[in-house]
C-alpha cells in the first residue's frame, strides 16, 4: 500500500513538472503544493516512522531523517531561485570602434553534417559589430 502511494506521488510530481514547463502560471502553485506536502512528511516522519528498537536503528533513523531535512532545504533554495526571477538585463551595446576582434573556432570530430551546418549558420548570424573584420 505504501509503495502505491509513493509511486503515485512520484508520478504526480513528474506530471506536475511537465505541466509547469508548458504553463508557467502553474509553477508557483505547484511549488506551494510541494512545500505543504514535504512539510507534512517531515512532521510525520519523526513522529511515526523512526525505529525505536535499539540504539543503532534509532541512530540510523535519525541520520536518514537529517538527510531528508537537508534535501528539503536544498529544494527550498531551488524554489527561492525560481520564485524571484532575476531581472532582465540587457547586454551592453558594443560599438565598432571599441569592440575587440573575435575569432570563432568550431571544433569538430565526426559530427553529423546537419548539426555542423546548424552550428556554422548560427556562428555566421551573430549580432556583433563587423566593421573591423
C-alpha positions in Angstrom: 0.0 0.0 0.0 2.8 2.4 0.9 4.6 1.7 -2.3 1.5 2.5 -4.3 1.2 5.9 -2.6 4.8 6.6 -3.1 4.7 5.7 -6.8 1.6 7.8 -7.3 3.3 10.8 -5.6 6.3 10.3 -7.9 4.1 10.1 -10.9 2.2 13.2 -9.8 5.4 15.1 -9.3 6.7 14.1 -12.8 3.4 15.1 -14.4 3.4 18.3 -12.4 6.9 19.2 -13.6 6.0 18.6 -17.2 2.9 20.8 -16.9 4.8 23.5 -15.1 7.2 23.7 -18.1 4.4 24.3 -20.5 2.2 26.5 -18.3 4.3 29.0 -16.3 1.3 30.2 -14.4 1.1 26.9 -12.6 4.7 26.9 -11.4 4.1 28.8 -8.1 1.0 26.9 -7.1 2.9 23.6 -7.7 5.8 24.9 -5.6 3.4 25.7 -2.7 1.8 22.3 -3.0 5.2 20.7 -2.9 6.2 22.7 0.2 3.0 21.7 2.0 3.4 18.0 1.2 7.1 18.0 2.1 6.5 19.7 5.4 3.6 17.3 6.2 6.0 14.4 5.5 8.8 16.0 7.6 6.5 16.3 10.6 5.0 12.8 10.2 8.4 11.1 9.7 9.9 11.6 13.2 6.6 11.0 14.9 5.6 7.7 13.4 8.3 6.1 11.3 11.7 6.3 13.1 12.5 3.0 14.6 12.9 2.6 18.4 14.2 -1.0 18.7 17.8 -0.4 19.6 20.5 2.2 19.6 21.7 1.5 16.0 18.3 1.7 14.4 17.5 4.9 16.2 20.8 6.4 15.1 20.3 5.3 11.5 16.7 6.5 11.5 17.6 10.0 12.7 20.6 10.2 10.3 18.3 9.4 7.4 15.8 11.9 8.7 18.5 14.6 8.9 19.5 13.8 5.2 15.8 14.3 4.2 15.7 17.6 6.0 18.9 18.7 4.3 17.4 17.7 0.9 14.3 19.7 1.7 16.4 22.7 2.5 18.2 22.3 -0.9 14.8 22.2 -2.7 13.7 25.3 -0.8 16.8 27.1 -2.1 15.9 25.9 -5.6 12.4 27.1 -5.2 13.5 30.6 -4.0 15.7 30.9 -7.1 12.7 30.4 -9.3 10.2 32.3 -7.1 12.1 35.6 -7.5 13.5 35.5 -11.1 16.5 37.7 -11.9 15.6 41.0 -13.6 16.0 41.0 -17.4 19.3 42.6 -18.1 20.3 43.8 -21.5 23.7 43.0 -22.8 25.9 46.1 -23.1 25.9 47.6 -26.6 29.2 47.3 -28.4 30.3 50.0 -30.8 32.5 49.1 -33.7 35.4 51.3 -32.5 35.5 49.8 -29.0 34.7 46.1 -29.8 37.6 43.7 -29.6 38.2 41.4 -32.6 36.7 38.0 -32.1 37.7 34.7 -33.7 35.2 31.9 -33.8 36.6 28.3 -33.9 34.2 25.4 -34.5 36.0 22.3 -33.3 34.5 19.2 -34.8 35.1 15.5 -34.7 32.8 13.1 -36.5 29.7 15.2 -36.0 26.8 14.8 -38.4 26.7 17.3 -41.2 23.2 18.6 -40.2 24.5 19.5 -36.7 27.6 21.1 -38.1 25.6 23.1 -40.6 23.4 24.5 -37.8 26.4 25.5 -35.8 28.0 27.3 -38.8 24.8 29.1 -39.6 24.4 30.2 -36.0 28.0 31.4 -35.9 27.5 33.5 -39.1 24.4 35.1 -37.7 26.0 36.5 -34.5 25.0 40.1 -33.7 28.4 41.6 -33.4 30.0 44.8 -34.9 31.7 43.7 -38.1 33.3 46.9 -39.2 36.7 45.8 -38.1 36.6 42.4 -39.8 
